[in-house]
Amino acid sequence: MGILALRADERVKNVHIDNVAIHVDLMDGRTISAPLVWFPRLANATQKQREQWEMCGGGYGIHWEEIDEDISTEGLLRGAPAFSR
């Protein structure tokens, strides 16, 4: 009997942000969520600014130009909140 091994693909597929959390859909079907309070720049941004994200780092990162914020899927998976710069 064969074993089906799914490959983890931690690249960003889509990003959804509400007033409570950031939700990142990964290419392998998982969704990572983290509290928005972990990311003060996103928490203080308008919804329009939050929606203006782009992938970076070969698909493993998310960048918001206007608010100068960058988040990696690695950091989200580790549960690493942003720090003040």
RAVEN-V308548 format. One record per backbone hydrogen bond with DSSP energy under -0.5 kcal/mol. CO is the residue of the C=O (numbers start at 1). NH is the residue of the N-H. E is the energy in kcal/mol with one decimal. If there is no record, write none. Layout:
CO_NH_E / CO_NH_E
This chain:
2_4_-0.5 / 3_5_-0.8 / 4_6_-0.6 / 9_28_-1.4 / 11_27_-2.2 / 14_25_-2.5 / 16_23_-3.3 / 20_36_-2.7 / 21_18_-2.3 / 22_34_-2.0 / 23_16_-2.9 / 23_25_-0.6 / 24_32_-2.7 / 25_13_-3.3 / 25_14_-1.5 / 26_29_-1.8 / 30_26_-3.4 / 32_24_-3.3 / 34_22_-2.5 / 35_38_-1.6 / 36_39_-2.1 / 38_82_-1.7 / 39_42_-0.8 / 39_43_-2.6 / 40_44_-2.2 / 41_45_-0.5 / 42_45_-0.7 / 46_50_-2.3 / 47_51_-1.7 / 49_52_-1.1 / 51_53_-1.1 / 54_63_-2.9 / 56_59_-0.9 / 56_61_-2.0 / 57_60_-1.2 / 59_12_-3.5 / 60_73_-2.7 / 61_56_-2.0 / 62_71_-2.3 / 63_54_-2.0 / 63_65_-0.5 / 64_68_-0.8 / 64_69_-1.7 / 65_68_-0.9 / 69_64_-2.7 / 71_62_-2.8 / 72_76_-2.1 / 73_77_-2.6 / 74_78_-1.8 / 75_79_-0.9 / 75_80_-2.8 / 76_79_-0.6 / 79_81_-0.8
